[in-house]
Amino acid sequence: MNRDELELTAALTDVNSKIAKLIFRVMDESSGQGLTEYSVPVAEVEHYVGTKMVELGRTLQERATASGFVVLESGHPPTSSP
């Protein structure tokens, strides 16, 4: 693995962890019985996680394109998704 791949893997792992924490937080808050007090509003966390997901999505798309992956004008690959 080269440096770029390591950085991408670390970023993906980080956002995956943040998604899991967000899910648990939403479940905690929606149960009506959550005892945890949060210092940041859930909307702020959602915005941060969403932004990171979009950034990483673009990075993954750029890597795929650089490796020769073909995308049609419609934005879809010529074959079905994996």
Sequence and secondary structure as in RCSB ss.txt:
>XXXX:A:sequence
MNRDELELTAALTDVNSKIAKLIFRVMDESSGQGLTEYSVPVAEVEHYVGTKMVELGRTLQERATASGFVVLESG
HPPTSSP
>XXXX:A:secstr
  HHHHHHHHHHHHHHHHHHHHHHHHHHHHTS      SS HHHHHHHHHHHHHHHHHHHHHHHHHTT    TTS
S SS   
